[in-house]
Amino acid sequence: MHPFDHPAVTRLIATALEEDLGRGDVTTAATIPAECPAEARITAKAALTLAGLPLIERVLQAVDPNAKVSLRLGEGTAVEPGSVVAEVWGRAAGLLMAERTVLNFLQHMCGVASLTRRFVEAVAGTACTIIDTRKTLPGFRLLDKYAVTQGGGTNHRMGLDDGVLIKDNHISVCGGVGPAVRQARQRASALLRIEVECTSLEQVGEALAAEADILLLDNMTTRDMRDAVQLVGGRALLEASGNMSLERVREVAQTGVDFISVGALTHSAPAVDLSMAVSPQT
């Protein structure tokens, strides 16, 4: 199922419109005849990567079932300021009621895709893959992770049911990296890979001895990550995580790790600038 067709996204759109409209758009009701036709252009006001365009129609048709949308550019496209992203037609009242909600979704999702694109470009030419995390706003998980893919990134776990990732608190409760991995191996489905967080080279050795499939190198120095790559020698996949910035990410990728997870892709991506200009239908 495409993320935009998921019931969770349908509910999110309904919640966003309910939040914004309340008992109704009193300004539009007071100024615009109910059946007045209009058209609008959605334009990129900055350089950005597109994500979320199909939501335009879903949001608009929630307030005006007869609204029409023509997408001028494709998802994942890098655009320059002034690029017309989409054109829409419908009742002026519907366009005006949906405007802010449409832009809120687009500005956020394009922001995630644009930041992801910058990280992906920063590691270009290495064998490293940029992946996301579960650090998303409630309700936005599907949309945020979709936006990451439009920026050229790859998704990590969608949720806690999507894979075994043993972190510091699991390790603490279980009494160490080795015991935690061994218990997971005994209890989890054989179809699931076992990933474990390591904060030192000593823990890397423990994880290898316990035959973990993936090692998450958490907040390690670049030198320690390079040493970990040598120690592992291809016996497990390696994910680097923690304090990953655009300035540092290429240096980390060049250590030989397989993945770099970046929470900032979804929890700190700045919204990008798009506008929706509504005018009488010609």
N, C-alpha and C positions, 0 to 999 in steps of 0.2 A: 504494500500500500504506500502510495506517495504521501509524504508528510502533510501536504496541503489537504489531502482527503481524509486525514485521521480525525476521529471524533474530538480528540483533545484540541485540535486547532480550530474546529468549528465552534467549540465551547469558548475558546480564547477570544475569537472574533466577537462572539455574542457578548462576552463579558466586557470587552473593550468598548463596544458600542453602547452598552447599557451604562457603563461608567461615564461616558462622555455626554450622552444624550439626556440621561435622567428622564424627566417627564416630557422632554421634547426640546427642539432647537427654537427657542422663543424669538431669536433675532431673525432667523430665516422665515418663520411663520409670519412675522410682522412686516416683512419687506418683500417677499417673493411670492407671486401667485403659485398655488399648489401645482398646477400642471405646466408651468413655464419650462420649455425645453432649453437645455444648455449643453455646452461641450467644454472640455478641459484638456490641458496638456500638462503632463508631469515631466519636469525637466531637471536634469542633474545640474546642480549649481557648483559642483566641485569635481575633481577627478576622483573616481570611485569604481568599485566593482559591484555589479548588479546582483542582487539576490532578493527573492520574495515577490517578483512581479506578478505571478498568478494570484497572489492575495488581493490584488487590486480589484479584480472582478468579484471575488468572493465577498469582500467587504461592501462594495458598491451594491451588489445584488441583494445583500441583506437588508438594505434600506429602499432599494428600487429594483425589483425583479426584472425590469425591462432595460436596465442600464447595459450599455455595450462598451467593450474595451478592445482596443487594438494595441498590441504590444509592438513597439518599433525596434526593440533590441532584445537579445537573448540573455538568459540567465548566465551568470559567470563572465559577462562581457565587461572589459575594462573600458570606461568611457571618460571623455573629457568634459569640462564645464560647458554648459549650453546644449548638451545632447538631449534630444527629446526621447524620453524613455517610453511613454505610452500616451495614447489619446483616448478619451472616453466621451460617451454621449449618454444623456438621460435627463430626468427631471432636474432642474436646477436645485430644487430643495434637497433631493437625494445626494447630489454631488457635494453640496455644501455641508450636509450632515455627516457625510463619510470622509470628508477631506482630511481632518486631523488624524483620524484613526488610520487611514491609508498611509499617510506620511509617517506616522509613528512606527508602523511596522516596517516600512521601506527604509527609513533612515537608520533604524536599529540593525536590520538584517544586512543592509548594504555596508554598514559600518563593520560588522563582524566579518563579512566577506573581504572587505578592503584591507583590514588589518591582517587577516589570514594570508592574503596574497603577498603582503610585504614580508611576512615571515618565510613563506614558501620561496619567494625570490631570493631571500637572504641566504638560503642553504642550497640554492641551485648549483648543480654540478657535483654535489656530494651524493652519497647513497642514503642519506637520512630523510625520514618522512616526518612532517609536522602533523601532530595530532592534538585533539582537543581534550577537555576534561568534563566532569559533571558540574563544574562551577557555572551554573546557569540560573537565571531568575525563574522562580516557580511558574510553570505554565509555558515557558519558552523553550524547553529542552529540545523538542523536535525541530522548531524553527531555527534555533541557534546552531544546532549541529548540521542542519541542512545548509545554512549559510556558510559554515566552515568549508563544506565540500565545494561550494561555488567559488570560493577563494583558492581552491587547489589543495586544501588540507584534507585530512583523513580523520574519521571518527574513532574515538576510543569507546569505552563502554557507554551504552545509552542509559543504563541504569544498573542498580545493584544485582539485578537478575541476569545480567548480560555477560558475566565473566567473574572469575575468582581473582581478586586483587587484595593480597594480604598487606595491610598497612601497619604503621607503628603501634596502634592500639590493639590490633589483633595479635601482633607479636608479643606485646606486653602481657596480655591475658594468657596466651599460650605458653609463655616461658621461653621464647626465643624464635629465631628465624627457622631453624631446622625443625623443631616440633610443630610449628605452625604449618609449614609446607607439607610435612608428612601427614598431618591430620587432614589437610585439605585433599591430599592425594587419595586418602582412604575414603573420604566421605563425599567428595564432589563427583559429578558425572565425569566419566572417562572422556567425554567429548569436549570438556572444558580445559583450556590451558590454565596453568597455575602461574600467576605473577606475584612477585613478592617485593616489597619495598626494602631497599638496603641503603643505610646511611654511612657505611664504612666498608673498606676492603675486607675486613674480617667477616662482616655479614655477607658480602658477596661470596666468600669461600663457603660459608654455611649454606647459602642458598644453592650453590652448585652441588655441594655434597648431598643435599636433599633432592636434587634433580628438578629444581624449578624450571619452568619453561621460559619465563621472562623475568628479568631483573630490572626493577625500577631504581635507578641511581638517584637518590633524593638529596638535593642540595649539596652535592659533592663539588669539590674544586675541579677545574678542568684537568689538572694533573692527575687527580685520583680517578677521574673518569677514563682517562687514557690508560692508566694502570689497570683499571677494571676490564677494559676491552682486551688487553693483553692476557690478563688472568683467565678470563672466560674463554678466549680462543675459539669463539664460534659455537660453544656448547649450549648457549642460550641466547635469546634475543635480549637486547639492552635498550631500555628507555631512560632518557635523561629528563629530570624534572626539577623545578624549583628555581625561582628568580631568573627565568629566561627572558632576556630582553633582545630587541633587534640588534643592539650593539654586540651582544655576546653570542647569539645563537649560531653563527657560522663557525666560530671557534669551537663550540661544543660539537657541532655536526662533524667537524674534521677530526674529532677523537676516534670516530669509527662507530659511535652508537647507531642503533637502527632507527630509533624514534626520539623525537623531542616533544614532550607534552607541554602545552602552553595554556595555562588557565586564563591568561589575559585575553585570549581570542574571544571569549564569551563574557567574562565578567568585567572587562575594562575597555572593550572596543568603543571608541567615541562614535556618536551618531554622525552621519554624514549629511550634507545639505542637499535636499531636493525640494522643489516647489510644485504646487498644483494650482495653475491659473485657470479660473472658471470664467466663461464668457457666454453671452447669448448665442444660441445655435444659429448658424448662418444657413 
